[in-house]
Amino acid sequence: MAAKRSATKNNEPVPTSLKKGDSVIVISGGNKNKRVLKGQVAKIRAIVGENNDRVVLEGLNLYTKNKKALAPGQEGGKIQVERPVHISNVMYYVEKLKKPVRLVKSLSADGKRVRGYKDPSTKKFVQIDG
């Protein structure tokens, strides 16, 4: 029986600082003629995948799926489904700066680890959550 291949060694989860509800911008992917994804801003709806290496974005990467009516009372037809995007193709987006930034983790004054980013203009750490 063939071994199942994985994106990471030993099926370890991909380390990430992104969380559900974060605002992100798509930095690559999509098709310029059919589905333009690059440059789109959206919120993360879910982090999915075997290694937590994909994100589902609200209103982006929509595919049309044909659904068959299984019972006499049900309706069939075309439905739109949000498909996941690889986590390497998105980056945290700061509305105030209107640009993507790389997230970093730092220790706060009380010793807790907090998420944030370094402001590109002042080079100071800006905390983004509690």
Residue pairs with C-beta under 8 A, 6 or more apart in sequence:
6 50
6 51
7 14
7 51
7 53
8 14
8 51
8 53
11 50
11 51
12 51
13 51
13 52
13 53
14 51
14 52
14 53
14 87
16 47
16 52
16 87
17 92
17 103
17 104
17 105
17 115
18 24
18 44
18 47
18 55
18 87
18 90
18 92
18 103
19 44
19 47
20 44
20 45
20 46
20 47
21 43
21 44
22 43
22 44
22 92
23 41
23 42
23 43
23 92
23 93
23 94
23 95
24 41
24 42
24 43
24 44
24 55
24 57
24 90
24 91
24 92
24 93
24 100
25 39
25 40
25 41
25 90
25 91
25 93
25 100
26 37
26 38
26 39
26 40
26 42
26 57
26 60
26 85
26 89
26 90
27 38
27 89
27 90
27 91
27 100
28 38
28 89
29 37
29 38
29 85
29 86
29 89
30 36
30 37
30 38
30 61
35 61
35 62
37 60
37 61
37 85
37 89
40 57
40 60
41 93
42 57
42 58
42 59
42 60
43 57
43 58
44 55
44 56
44 57
44 58
44 90
45 55
45 56
45 57
45 58
45 82
46 55
46 56
47 54
47 55
47 56
47 87
48 54
48 55
48 56
48 84
49 84
52 87
53 86
53 87
53 88
54 84
54 85
54 86
54 87
55 84
55 85
55 87
55 90
56 82
56 83
56 84
56 85
57 82
57 85
57 90
58 82
59 82
60 82
60 85
61 82
61 83
61 84
61 85
62 80
62 81
62 82
62 83
63 80
63 81
63 83
64 78
64 79
64 80
64 81
65 78
65 79
65 80
65 81
66 76
66 77
66 78
67 76
67 77
67 78
67 79
68 76
69 75
69 76
91 100
91 101
91 102
92 100
92 101
92 102
92 103
92 117
93 99
93 100
93 101
94 100
94 101
94 117
97 119
97 120
99 120
101 117
101 118
101 120
102 117
102 118
103 115
103 116
103 117
103 128
104 115
104 116
104 117
104 118
104 125
105 113
105 114
105 115
105 116
106 113
106 114
106 116
106 125
106 127
107 113
107 114
108 114
108 127
114 127
114 129
114 130
115 127
115 128
115 129
116 125
116 126
116 127
116 128
117 125
117 126
117 128
118 124
118 125
118 126
119 125
119 126
